[in-house]
Amino acid sequence: MASHEAVDPVCGMKVDPQKTPYRTVYRGRIYYFCSPMCKKEFEKNPDYYLEHGPQGMPGHNHG
């Protein structure tokens, strides 16, 4: 059985909503992030990421 996953709207990485502390609410929906950097980027311009999809982030290494 697959666990519930969310996709970070900034970098496209799969995140576990139950584990990540990085989340924000925009237009009544909760978005989950892999890092504070992605959360900060999303909050700067959420419509951009919702319209264009994940863009990845230079220097953002998930190693």
Backbone atoms as SQL, in Angstrom:
CREATE TABLE atoms (id INTEGER PRIMARY KEY, chain TEXT, resi INTEGER, resn TEXT, atom TEXT, x REAL, y REAL, z REAL);
INSERT INTO atoms VALUES
  (1, 'A', 1, 'MET', 'N', 0.847, -1.183, 0.000),
  (2, 'A', 1, 'MET', 'CA', 0.000, 0.000, 0.000),
  (3, 'A', 1, 'MET', 'C', 0.889, 1.242, 0.000),
  (4, 'A', 2, 'ALA', 'N', 0.596, 2.147, -0.917),
  (5, 'A', 2, 'ALA', 'CA', 1.379, 3.384, -0.980),
  (6, 'A', 2, 'ALA', 'C', 0.926, 4.342, 0.109),
  (7, 'A', 3, 'SER', 'N', 1.896, 4.991, 0.712),
  (8, 'A', 3, 'SER', 'CA', 1.546, 5.981, 1.719),
  (9, 'A', 3, 'SER', 'C', 1.167, 7.281, 1.025),
  (10, 'A', 4, 'HIS', 'N', 0.497, 8.101, 1.723),
  (11, 'A', 4, 'HIS', 'CA', 0.082, 9.385, 1.177),
  (12, 'A', 4, 'HIS', 'C', 1.319, 10.254, 0.970),
  (13, 'A', 5, 'GLU', 'N', 1.470, 10.750, -0.239),
  (14, 'A', 5, 'GLU', 'CA', 2.607, 11.607, -0.545),
  (15, 'A', 5, 'GLU', 'C', 2.115, 12.904, -1.144),
  (16, 'A', 6, 'ALA', 'N', 2.936, 13.903, -1.032),
  (17, 'A', 6, 'ALA', 'CA', 2.671, 15.183, -1.667),
  (18, 'A', 6, 'ALA', 'C', 3.913, 15.521, -2.485),
  (19, 'A', 7, 'VAL', 'N', 3.741, 16.404, -3.444),
  (20, 'A', 7, 'VAL', 'CA', 4.869, 16.841, -4.255),
  (21, 'A', 7, 'VAL', 'C', 5.166, 18.292, -3.930),
  (22, 'A', 8, 'ASP', 'N', 6.422, 18.543, -3.611),
  (23, 'A', 8, 'ASP', 'CA', 6.857, 19.916, -3.363),
  (24, 'A', 8, 'ASP', 'C', 6.632, 20.709, -4.651),
  (25, 'A', 9, 'PRO', 'N', 5.798, 21.757, -4.603),
  (26, 'A', 9, 'PRO', 'CA', 5.486, 22.489, -5.834),
  (27, 'A', 9, 'PRO', 'C', 6.641, 23.305, -6.392),
  (28, 'A', 10, 'VAL', 'N', 7.711, 23.444, -5.628),
  (29, 'A', 10, 'VAL', 'CA', 8.866, 24.234, -6.086),
  (30, 'A', 10, 'VAL', 'C', 9.904, 23.357, -6.779),
  (31, 'A', 11, 'CYS', 'N', 10.335, 22.278, -6.121),
  (32, 'A', 11, 'CYS', 'CA', 11.408, 21.460, -6.692),
  (33, 'A', 11, 'CYS', 'C', 10.916, 20.141, -7.283),
  (34, 'A', 12, 'GLY', 'N', 9.699, 19.725, -6.938),
  (35, 'A', 12, 'GLY', 'CA', 9.136, 18.505, -7.487),
  (36, 'A', 12, 'GLY', 'C', 9.438, 17.255, -6.687),
  (37, 'A', 13, 'MET', 'N', 10.139, 17.403, -5.575),
  (38, 'A', 13, 'MET', 'CA', 10.484, 16.250, -4.743),
  (39, 'A', 13, 'MET', 'C', 9.238, 15.743, -4.012),
  (40, 'A', 14, 'LYS', 'N', 9.120, 14.427, -3.864),
  (41, 'A', 14, 'LYS', 'CA', 8.022, 13.863, -3.091),
  (42, 'A', 14, 'LYS', 'C', 8.309, 14.072, -1.610),
  (43, 'A', 15, 'VAL', 'N', 7.279, 14.468, -0.884),
  (44, 'A', 15, 'VAL', 'CA', 7.432, 14.682, 0.550),
  (45, 'A', 15, 'VAL', 'C', 6.294, 13.978, 1.281),
  (46, 'A', 16, 'ASP', 'N', 6.577, 13.586, 2.490),
  (47, 'A', 16, 'ASP', 'CA', 5.579, 12.941, 3.336),
  (48, 'A', 16, 'ASP', 'C', 4.910, 14.023, 4.177),
  (49, 'A', 17, 'PRO', 'N', 3.636, 14.297, 3.929),
  (50, 'A', 17, 'PRO', 'CA', 2.947, 15.349, 4.676),
  (51, 'A', 17, 'PRO', 'C', 2.953, 15.127, 6.189),
  (52, 'A', 18, 'GLN', 'N', 3.071, 13.864, 6.600),
  (53, 'A', 18, 'GLN', 'CA', 3.076, 13.563, 8.031),
  (54, 'A', 18, 'GLN', 'C', 4.414, 13.889, 8.681),
  (55, 'A', 19, 'LYS', 'N', 5.468, 13.975, 7.882),
  (56, 'A', 19, 'LYS', 'CA', 6.806, 14.175, 8.446),
  (57, 'A', 19, 'LYS', 'C', 7.386, 15.562, 8.226),
  (58, 'A', 20, 'THR', 'N', 7.044, 16.207, 7.104),
  (59, 'A', 20, 'THR', 'CA', 7.671, 17.496, 6.842),
  (60, 'A', 20, 'THR', 'C', 7.085, 18.599, 7.731),
  (61, 'A', 21, 'PRO', 'N', 7.944, 19.404, 8.307),
  (62, 'A', 21, 'PRO', 'CA', 7.459, 20.529, 9.112),
  (63, 'A', 21, 'PRO', 'C', 7.180, 21.759, 8.258),
  (64, 'A', 22, 'TYR', 'N', 7.490, 21.660, 6.954),
  (65, 'A', 22, 'TYR', 'CA', 7.378, 22.821, 6.074),
  (66, 'A', 22, 'TYR', 'C', 6.090, 22.747, 5.285),
  (67, 'A', 23, 'ARG', 'N', 5.177, 23.609, 5.592),
  (68, 'A', 23, 'ARG', 'CA', 3.889, 23.650, 4.902),
  (69, 'A', 23, 'ARG', 'C', 3.349, 25.064, 4.940),
  (70, 'A', 24, 'THR', 'N', 2.460, 25.324, 4.011),
  (71, 'A', 24, 'THR', 'CA', 1.787, 26.618, 4.000),
  (72, 'A', 24, 'THR', 'C', 0.402, 26.427, 3.393),
  (73, 'A', 25, 'VAL', 'N', -0.480, 27.336, 3.693),
  (74, 'A', 25, 'VAL', 'CA', -1.836, 27.290, 3.138),
  (75, 'A', 25, 'VAL', 'C', -1.967, 28.442, 2.154),
  (76, 'A', 26, 'TYR', 'N', -2.418, 28.095, 0.956),
  (77, 'A', 26, 'TYR', 'CA', -2.635, 29.105, -0.072),
  (78, 'A', 26, 'TYR', 'C', -3.946, 28.810, -0.759),
  (79, 'A', 27, 'ARG', 'N', -4.822, 29.795, -0.775),
  (80, 'A', 27, 'ARG', 'CA', -6.149, 29.658, -1.376),
  (81, 'A', 27, 'ARG', 'C', -6.890, 28.435, -0.843),
  (82, 'A', 28, 'GLY', 'N', -6.776, 28.204, 0.440),
  (83, 'A', 28, 'GLY', 'CA', -7.526, 27.134, 1.085),
  (84, 'A', 28, 'GLY', 'C', -6.946, 25.745, 0.929),
  (85, 'A', 29, 'ARG', 'N', -5.782, 25.641, 0.303),
  (86, 'A', 29, 'ARG', 'CA', -5.151, 24.332, 0.119),
  (87, 'A', 29, 'ARG', 'C', -3.802, 24.316, 0.843),
  (88, 'A', 30, 'ILE', 'N', -3.452, 23.152, 1.406),
  (89, 'A', 30, 'ILE', 'CA', -2.180, 23.012, 2.100),
  (90, 'A', 30, 'ILE', 'C', -1.136, 22.502, 1.115),
  (91, 'A', 31, 'TYR', 'N', 0.020, 23.153, 1.085),
  (92, 'A', 31, 'TYR', 'CA', 1.153, 22.731, 0.258),
  (93, 'A', 31, 'TYR', 'C', 2.287, 22.327, 1.184),
  (94, 'A', 32, 'TYR', 'N', 2.980, 21.261, 0.789),
  (95, 'A', 32, 'TYR', 'CA', 4.052, 20.699, 1.598),
  (96, 'A', 32, 'TYR', 'C', 5.377, 20.862, 0.870),
  (97, 'A', 33, 'PHE', 'N', 6.437, 21.065, 1.657),
  (98, 'A', 33, 'PHE', 'CA', 7.753, 21.337, 1.084),
  (99, 'A', 33, 'PHE', 'C', 8.805, 20.456, 1.747),
  (100, 'A', 34, 'CYS', 'N', 9.888, 20.272, 0.989),
  (101, 'A', 34, 'CYS', 'CA', 10.987, 19.449, 1.499),
  (102, 'A', 34, 'CYS', 'C', 11.938, 20.262, 2.369),
  (103, 'A', 35, 'SER', 'N', 11.904, 21.569, 2.233),
  (104, 'A', 35, 'SER', 'CA', 12.877, 22.399, 2.946),
  (105, 'A', 35, 'SER', 'C', 12.319, 23.797, 3.169),
  (106, 'A', 36, 'PRO', 'N', 12.937, 24.538, 4.084),
  (107, 'A', 36, 'PRO', 'CA', 12.489, 25.926, 4.282),
  (108, 'A', 36, 'PRO', 'C', 12.775, 26.786, 3.054),
  (109, 'A', 37, 'MET', 'N', 13.793, 26.396, 2.260),
  (110, 'A', 37, 'MET', 'CA', 14.104, 27.158, 1.033),
  (111, 'A', 37, 'MET', 'C', 12.949, 27.064, 0.043),
  (112, 'A', 38, 'CYS', 'N', 12.420, 25.868, -0.162),
  (113, 'A', 38, 'CYS', 'CA', 11.305, 25.699, -1.097),
  (114, 'A', 38, 'CYS', 'C', 10.060, 26.419, -0.586),
  (115, 'A', 39, 'LYS', 'N', 9.813, 26.334, 0.702),
  (116, 'A', 39, 'LYS', 'CA', 8.643, 27.019, 1.270),
  (117, 'A', 39, 'LYS', 'C', 8.762, 28.522, 1.049),
  (118, 'A', 40, 'LYS', 'N', 9.941, 29.062, 1.287),
  (119, 'A', 40, 'LYS', 'CA', 10.169, 30.496, 1.114),
  (120, 'A', 40, 'LYS', 'C', 9.993, 30.900, -0.351),
  (121, 'A', 41, 'GLU', 'N', 10.524, 30.098, -1.268),
  (122, 'A', 41, 'GLU', 'CA', 10.379, 30.397, -2.695),
  (123, 'A', 41, 'GLU', 'C', 8.914, 30.371, -3.122),
  (124, 'A', 42, 'PHE', 'N', 8.176, 29.385, -2.650),
  (125, 'A', 42, 'PHE', 'CA', 6.759, 29.292, -2.993),
  (126, 'A', 42, 'PHE', 'C', 5.996, 30.503, -2.495),
  (127, 'A', 43, 'GLU', 'N', 6.275, 30.903, -1.270),
  (128, 'A', 43, 'GLU', 'CA', 5.541, 32.021, -0.669),
  (129, 'A', 43, 'GLU', 'C', 5.857, 33.359, -1.347),
  (130, 'A', 44, 'LYS', 'N', 6.986, 33.449, -2.042),
  (131, 'A', 44, 'LYS', 'CA', 7.310, 34.674, -2.785),
  (132, 'A', 44, 'LYS', 'C', 6.367, 34.856, -3.970),
  (133, 'A', 45, 'ASN', 'N', 6.013, 33.727, -4.638),
  (134, 'A', 45, 'ASN', 'CA', 5.200, 33.815, -5.848),
  (135, 'A', 45, 'ASN', 'C', 4.464, 32.487, -6.079),
  (136, 'A', 46, 'PRO', 'N', 3.480, 32.188, -5.247),
  (137, 'A', 46, 'PRO', 'CA', 2.807, 30.884, -5.354),
  (138, 'A', 46, 'PRO', 'C', 2.128, 30.662, -6.697),
  (139, 'A', 47, 'ASP', 'N', 1.567, 31.691, -7.275),
  (140, 'A', 47, 'ASP', 'CA', 0.874, 31.511, -8.563),
  (141, 'A', 47, 'ASP', 'C', 1.821, 31.039, -9.656),
  (142, 'A', 48, 'TYR', 'N', 3.063, 31.479, -9.611),
  (143, 'A', 48, 'TYR', 'CA', 4.037, 31.052, -10.612),
  (144, 'A', 48, 'TYR', 'C', 4.224, 29.528, -10.563),
  (145, 'A', 49, 'TYR', 'N', 4.430, 29.000, -9.368),
  (146, 'A', 49, 'TYR', 'CA', 4.676, 27.556, -9.235),
  (147, 'A', 49, 'TYR', 'C', 3.420, 26.742, -9.507),
  (148, 'A', 50, 'LEU', 'N', 2.272, 27.284, -9.168),
  (149, 'A', 50, 'LEU', 'CA', 1.030, 26.555, -9.442),
  (150, 'A', 50, 'LEU', 'C', 0.720, 26.553, -10.933),
  (151, 'A', 51, 'GLU', 'N', 1.125, 27.579, -11.626),
  (152, 'A', 51, 'GLU', 'CA', 0.878, 27.650, -13.066),
  (153, 'A', 51, 'GLU', 'C', 1.914, 26.871, -13.863),
  (154, 'A', 52, 'HIS', 'N', 3.181, 26.980, -13.482),
  (155, 'A', 52, 'HIS', 'CA', 4.274, 26.391, -14.264),
  (156, 'A', 52, 'HIS', 'C', 4.756, 25.043, -13.746),
  (157, 'A', 53, 'GLY', 'N', 4.393, 24.678, -12.546),
  (158, 'A', 53, 'GLY', 'CA', 4.850, 23.424, -11.981),
  (159, 'A', 53, 'GLY', 'C', 6.240, 23.559, -11.374),
  (160, 'A', 54, 'PRO', 'N', 6.740, 22.463, -10.802),
  (161, 'A', 54, 'PRO', 'CA', 8.056, 22.488, -10.170),
  (162, 'A', 54, 'PRO', 'C', 9.148, 22.905, -11.146),
  (163, 'A', 55, 'GLN', 'N', 10.038, 23.737, -10.668),
  (164, 'A', 55, 'GLN', 'CA', 11.119, 24.273, -11.496),
  (165, 'A', 55, 'GLN', 'C', 12.497, 23.797, -11.046),
  (166, 'A', 56, 'GLY', 'N', 12.549, 23.136, -9.908),
  (167, 'A', 56, 'GLY', 'CA', 13.852, 22.791, -9.359),
  (168, 'A', 56, 'GLY', 'C', 14.498, 24.053, -8.816),
  (169, 'A', 57, 'MET', 'N', 15.564, 23.883, -8.096),
  (170, 'A', 57, 'MET', 'CA', 16.231, 25.045, -7.538),
  (171, 'A', 57, 'MET', 'C', 17.735, 24.881, -7.662),
  (172, 'A', 58, 'PRO', 'N', 18.409, 25.838, -8.274),
  (173, 'A', 58, 'PRO', 'CA', 19.870, 25.784, -8.338),
  (174, 'A', 58, 'PRO', 'C', 20.444, 25.753, -6.926),
  (175, 'A', 59, 'GLY', 'N', 21.405, 24.877, -6.723),
  (176, 'A', 59, 'GLY', 'CA', 22.038, 24.796, -5.408),
  (177, 'A', 59, 'GLY', 'C', 21.195, 24.060, -4.386),
  (178, 'A', 60, 'HIS', 'N', 20.091, 23.473, -4.828),
  (179, 'A', 60, 'HIS', 'CA', 19.188, 22.763, -3.925),
  (180, 'A', 60, 'HIS', 'C', 19.457, 21.276, -4.090),
  (181, 'A', 61, 'ASN', 'N', 20.238, 20.725, -3.233),
  (182, 'A', 61, 'ASN', 'CA', 20.692, 19.346, -3.353),
  (183, 'A', 61, 'ASN', 'C', 19.988, 18.449, -2.349),
  (184, 'A', 62, 'HIS', 'N', 19.325, 17.446, -2.856),
  (185, 'A', 62, 'HIS', 'CA', 18.645, 16.508, -1.965),
  (186, 'A', 62, 'HIS', 'C', 19.514, 15.300, -1.637),
  (187, 'A', 63, 'GLY', 'N', 20.761, 15.297, -2.189),
  (188, 'A', 63, 'GLY', 'CA', 21.740, 14.274, -1.926),
  (189, 'A', 63, 'GLY', 'C', 21.200, 12.972, -1.650);
